Amino acid sequence: MLIYDAHSPAPRCLRMFLLEKGLHIPAVTVDVFSGENRQQAFLGVNPTGQTPALRLDNGNTLSEAVAIAEYLEELHPTPALIGSTPEERAQTRQWWRRVELNITEFIHNAYHYAEGLERFAPRIPAVPEAAEGLKRVAQDRLCWLDNMFGPGPYLCGERFSAADIWLYVWLDFAETVNQPFDHALPRIGPWFEQIAGRSAATLSRKLMASI
């Protein structure tokens, strides 16, 4: 197998997932800043032009970081980052969806339309007038998530999961693109510092340094 990696949050989510599972899969870095991911060579790998992507041993390619993580968890179920039982897997996916649909998508698009506008305007429909509103929605939904956060220490209680990885990576990214969150949030503030102390968080940050 081969991973198509990049200097971007979604690939970092997958990178941290692999580190937490102790999986070592060869990777090549796609230069998304120069637009390599929009050139024909990479579009032949993933027609959406997005990273990460995973080329399988049979020559097929999977894309979307969440789908790749699900696939790898099925191949390598331990340590379980999605879950060992149907209930655990459903609980992880519940929080994962809450994180993606309510927070990370707003962070992502706000970046596209504001700090990343010069880079993305030639590639996607850009709505700069929406950026500040999207940022406010992301912050509001983060407070909403903080209020739902249980006794912890993780989103799934005592169990560290892929949902923690996805939220952490995107909040860490947001700090670098003028979308810092309120570290005084009573649950997510301490949670963030706890996840930041994991070795996989530090190691996965390497390719993010130049964003």
C-alpha positions in Angstrom: 0.0 0.0 0.0 1.0 3.6 -0.5 -0.3 6.8 1.1 -0.5 10.1 -0.8 0.2 12.5 2.0 0.2 16.3 2.1 0.7 19.4 4.2 -2.9 19.6 5.2 -5.2 18.8 8.1 -7.0 15.8 6.7 -3.8 14.0 5.8 -2.5 14.8 9.3 -5.6 13.2 10.8 -4.8 10.0 8.9 -1.1 10.3 9.8 -1.9 10.6 13.5 -4.4 7.7 13.2 -1.6 5.5 11.8 0.9 6.5 14.5 -1.6 5.7 17.2 -2.2 2.3 15.7 1.5 1.7 15.2 1.1 1.2 11.4 3.9 1.9 9.0 2.7 2.5 5.4 5.0 4.0 2.8 4.0 7.5 1.8 4.7 10.1 -0.8 4.0 13.8 -0.2 1.8 15.6 -2.8 2.6 19.3 -3.1 -0.8 20.8 -2.7 0.6 24.4 -2.5 1.9 24.2 -6.0 -1.3 22.5 -7.2 0.3 19.1 -7.9 -2.9 17.5 -6.6 -4.8 19.3 -9.5 -2.5 18.0 -12.2 -3.3 15.0 -14.4 -0.8 12.7 -12.8 -2.5 12.9 -9.4 -6.0 13.1 -10.8 -5.3 9.7 -12.3 -4.8 8.5 -8.7 -7.8 10.4 -7.2 -10.1 12.2 -9.6 -11.3 14.6 -6.8 -7.8 16.0 -6.5 -7.9 15.6 -2.7 -5.5 14.2 -0.2 -5.0 11.8 1.5 -5.4 8.8 -0.8 -4.5 5.2 -0.2 -3.3 3.0 -3.1 -4.1 -0.6 -2.3 -1.9 -3.6 -3.2 -4.4 -4.5 -5.9 -4.0 -1.1 -7.6 -7.3 0.4 -6.5 -7.3 3.7 -4.6 -9.3 4.8 -1.7 -9.8 8.5 -0.8 -11.4 10.5 2.0 -9.5 10.3 5.3 -12.4 8.9 7.3 -13.0 6.1 4.8 -9.3 5.2 4.7 -9.3 5.1 8.5 -12.3 2.8 8.6 -10.7 0.5 6.1 -7.4 0.3 8.0 -9.2 -0.3 11.3 -10.9 -3.3 9.7 -7.6 -4.7 8.6 -5.9 -3.9 11.9 -8.5 -3.9 14.6 -6.1 -3.4 17.5 -5.6 -1.0 19.1 -9.2 -0.1 18.4 -9.5 3.6 17.5 -13.1 3.3 16.2 -14.3 0.5 18.4 -14.2 -3.2 19.4 -18.0 -3.7 19.6 -20.9 -2.4 17.5 -21.8 0.0 20.4 -18.3 1.4 20.6 -18.1 1.9 16.9 -21.4 3.6 16.8 -20.4 5.9 19.7 -17.2 6.9 17.9 -19.0 7.6 14.7 -21.6 9.7 16.6 -18.9 12.0 18.0 -16.9 11.9 14.7 -20.0 13.1 12.8 -20.7 15.8 15.4 -17.1 17.0 15.1 -17.1 17.0 11.3 -20.5 18.4 10.5 -20.6 21.0 13.2 -17.0 22.2 13.6 -14.3 21.1 11.2 -16.2 21.7 8.0 -16.8 25.3 9.1 -13.2 25.8 10.0 -12.1 24.3 6.6 -14.4 26.5 4.5 -13.7 29.6 6.5 -10.0 29.1 5.8 -10.7 28.6 2.1 -12.6 31.9 2.0 -10.3 34.0 4.1 -6.7 33.2 4.9 -6.5 30.7 2.1 -8.5 32.7 -0.4 -5.6 33.6 -2.7 -4.7 29.9 -3.0 -8.2 28.5 -3.4 -10.0 31.1 -5.4 -8.7 29.8 -8.7 -9.6 26.2 -7.8 -13.0 26.3 -6.1 -16.0 28.6 -5.8 -15.0 31.0 -3.1 -17.3 33.1 -1.0 -15.1 35.5 1.0 -18.2 37.3 2.5 -19.1 34.1 4.2 -15.8 33.6 6.0 -16.4 35.5 9.2 -19.8 33.9 9.7 -18.4 30.5 9.2 -15.8 31.2 11.9 -18.5 32.3 14.3 -20.5 29.2 13.6 -17.4 27.0 14.3 -16.8 28.7 17.6 -20.5 28.5 18.6 -20.6 24.8 17.8 -17.4 24.2 19.8 -19.1 25.6 22.8 -22.1 23.4 22.1 -19.8 20.4 21.9 -18.1 21.4 25.2 -21.5 21.4 26.9 -22.2 17.9 25.7 -18.7 16.6 26.7 -19.2 13.9 29.3 -17.0 13.0 32.2 -14.1 12.3 29.8 -11.2 12.3 29.6 -12.1 11.7 25.9 -15.1 12.3 23.7 -16.0 8.6 24.1 -15.4 8.6 27.9 -12.5 6.5 28.9 -11.8 5.4 25.4 -9.4 7.5 23.1 -10.8 7.3 19.6 -10.6 8.6 16.0 -13.1 11.3 17.0 -10.5 12.8 19.3 -7.9 12.7 16.6 -10.1 14.6 14.1 -11.2 17.3 16.5 -7.7 17.8 17.9 -6.0 18.1 14.5 -8.5 20.6 13.2 -8.4 22.8 16.3 -4.6 22.7 16.1 -4.7 23.8 12.5 -7.3 26.5 13.3 -4.8 28.1 15.7 -2.5 28.7 12.8 -5.1 30.3 10.5 -6.6 33.0 12.7 -9.3 30.7 14.2 -8.1 30.1 17.7 -10.6 28.5 20.0 -11.3 29.6 23.6 -8.9 27.5 25.7 -10.9 28.5 28.8 -13.7 26.1 27.7 -14.0 23.9 30.8 -13.9 20.5 29.0 -12.3 21.0 25.6 -9.6 23.3 26.9 -8.0 20.6 29.2 -8.9 17.9 26.7 -6.9 19.7 24.0 -3.8 20.0 26.1 -4.0 16.3 27.0 -4.2 15.2 23.4 -1.4 17.6 22.5 0.8 15.8 24.9 0.5 12.5 23.0 3.6 11.5 21.0 1.5 10.9 17.9 0.2 14.5 18.1 3.8 15.8 18.0 5.1 13.4 15.4 2.1 14.0 13.1 2.7 17.8 13.2 5.9 17.6 11.1 4.3 18.1 7.7 2.1 20.9 9.0 4.9 23.3 9.8 4.8 25.2 6.6 1.1 25.9 6.3 
